[in-house]
Amino acid sequence: MPGRKDFFNHPAAHTLAKSGIVADYFARWAAKLVQSPAGKIVYLDLFCGPGEFDDGTPSTPLLVLRTVLNPPPEHRQRLEVRKRLLERLQCVYNDVDPQHVEQLKEKVEALANYTLLAHKPLFYTRKVEQGGLAKWRMVVGEHPTLLFFDPYGYKEVDLQGIDEFIGPYGSECILFLNYHALRRAASNPLMSGHVKEVLGGDAVEKFLASDDEDSTPDANEAKRIILQRIKDRLTQRHGRYVLPFELATEQGSTFHIVHVTKRFEGHDLMRDRMARHSVPEWSPKSPESVPSFQYVEKSQLWLIAPSFFQGRTIDALARSLLEASGEYSPSISFKELYERHSPGRLYVKQNYKAAVRLLVERGEARVEKDGSEYSRKKLQAGKLPDACVIVWNR
Ligand SMILES: C[S@@+](CC[C@H](N)C(=O)[O-])C[C@H]1O[C@@H](n2cnc3c(N)ncnc32)[C@H](O)[C@@H]1O
């Protein structure tokens, strides 16, 4: 895996996967937010890099901007939406390395259709430090902002700052986290102070107590503790929904993309996009299968396959719904069931439809639409409109 020095030589597979998720989510986030009446929407990339690898492969900032300037087929928008995007998008790029910023500026300005952007991108060369996000809010104003926070390591990671940052409407953050750097630093007395600053309190002790590189279950437990701590810190004030996606490299390193938002719609949208970027692949055409919410380099698939789904199956989801049915009694619309039960769970809407179908087949529930029984044939075909009502048979 490339180190910092050669990070931009050529892209590692997991780095491409990261850029793909960010650009894909950005395109959909932006298209949604420009439906509001007026004002800028901002993409803020605080660790932007030069935009391109030495081998010419474009990286996240360019991929993001291309979804607006030269959208690939999957990101083409209606003319009206594209017009609004060009009128309202403000990109703000920062990197402590002035050379990176200079290179990015050159690449961005050379993009086809660059002149169509009403607000030309802003470029900064500030050093991002813990506690500094409030200043960035002043730079971008109160506009809805998608913050991409992608440092090399973890020292700059400011979870509480991110939670504060996403306060204004439509603001969200995608954080890229080097789990192995955190794990190594936690066991190094010279570095563990930084880890404490990032994760707070007794995180380091808990982490070390559960962590053992040779033991898979303990290593998974350490990961769980860290992710839970990250979630807790991101949801103290504004953050409500946190979604992790794991990237495993051939060399056995682990990274996470963590998305945080206070809107269910954003959470749900990111869940759908992460599901589609999962490797092993998941397709909405097979609702019976559960996405892994991981990107695993192909040569590693055999190694960690057993831990992919952590007991997540349609049957487990159906049982979980049944256990919780008392809260949704005597009946609940599918939309409400999905919005109340799914947050934080690594299942997509298609999985919920499959789980409801299973409950109906088992006689645990029935589905109604407009007061009559809903067509079983349609249910079998995976069709379950939001307005359908689930009635528990108890
Ligand atoms: C992982 S790379 C970013 C890659 C980029 N986001 C992409 O997808 O192409 C990290 C970048 O952060 C920059 N950097 C490192 N420390 C920084 C700091 N404290 N403040 C701002 N930028 C920093 C580095 O120069 C480097 O370009």
The ligand as an SDF file (V2000), in Angstrom:
LIG
                    3D

 27 29  0  0  0  0  0  0  0  0999 V2000
   -5.1270   11.4090    1.7990 C   0  0  0  0  0  0  0  0  0  0  0  0
   -4.5230   12.8050    0.9900 S   0  0  0  0  0  0  0  0  0  0  0  0
   -6.0000   13.4800    0.3100 C   0  0  0  0  0  0  0  0  0  0  0  0
   -6.4790   12.8040   -0.9070 C   0  0  0  0  0  0  0  0  0  0  0  0
   -7.6220   13.5230   -1.5760 C   0  0  0  0  0  0  0  0  0  0  0  0
   -8.7010   13.7820   -0.6780 N   0  0  0  0  0  0  0  0  0  0  0  0
   -8.1140   12.6940   -2.7540 C   0  0  0  0  0  0  0  0  0  0  0  0
   -9.1080   11.9890   -2.6180 O   0  0  0  0  0  0  0  0  0  0  0  0
   -7.4570   12.7580   -3.7860 O   0  0  0  0  0  0  0  0  0  0  0  0
   -4.2470   13.9090    2.2980 C   0  0  0  0  0  0  0  0  0  0  0  0
   -3.9130   15.3280    1.8670 C   0  0  0  0  0  0  0  0  0  0  0  0
   -3.9490   16.1350    3.0480 O   0  0  0  0  0  0  0  0  0  0  0  0
   -2.8990   17.0920    3.0020 C   0  0  0  0  0  0  0  0  0  0  0  0
   -2.6340   17.4260    4.4270 N   0  0  0  0  0  0  0  0  0  0  0  0
   -1.9020   16.7330    5.3250 C   0  0  0  0  0  0  0  0  0  0  0  0
   -1.9910   17.3150    6.5390 N   0  0  0  0  0  0  0  0  0  0  0  0
   -2.8280   18.3820    6.3960 C   0  0  0  0  0  0  0  0  0  0  0  0
   -3.3290   19.3650    7.2900 C   0  0  0  0  0  0  0  0  0  0  0  0
   -3.0290   19.3500    8.5870 N   0  0  0  0  0  0  0  0  0  0  0  0
   -4.1540   20.3090    6.8160 N   0  0  0  0  0  0  0  0  0  0  0  0
   -4.4970   20.3210    5.5000 C   0  0  0  0  0  0  0  0  0  0  0  0
   -4.0400   19.4280    4.6050 N   0  0  0  0  0  0  0  0  0  0  0  0
   -3.2280   18.4570    5.0510 C   0  0  0  0  0  0  0  0  0  0  0  0
   -1.7930   16.4030    2.2610 C   0  0  0  0  0  0  0  0  0  0  0  0
   -0.9490   17.3500    1.6200 O   0  0  0  0  0  0  0  0  0  0  0  0
   -2.5320   15.5190    1.2650 C   0  0  0  0  0  0  0  0  0  0  0  0
   -2.6730   16.1560    0.0230 O   0  0  0  0  0  0  0  0  0  0  0  0
  1  2  1  0
  2  3  1  0
  2 10  1  0
  3  4  1  0
  4  5  1  0
  5  6  1  0
  5  7  1  0
  7  8  2  0
  7  9  1  0
 10 11  1  0
 11 12  1  0
 11 26  1  0
 12 13  1  0
 13 14  1  0
 13 24  1  0
 14 15  1  0
 14 23  1  0
 15 16  2  0
 16 17  1  0
 17 18  1  0
 17 23  2  0
 18 19  1  0
 18 20  2  0
 20 21  1  0
 21 22  2  0
 22 23  1  0
 24 25  1  0
 24 26  1  0
 26 27  1  0
M  CHG  2   2   1   9  -1
M  END
$$$$
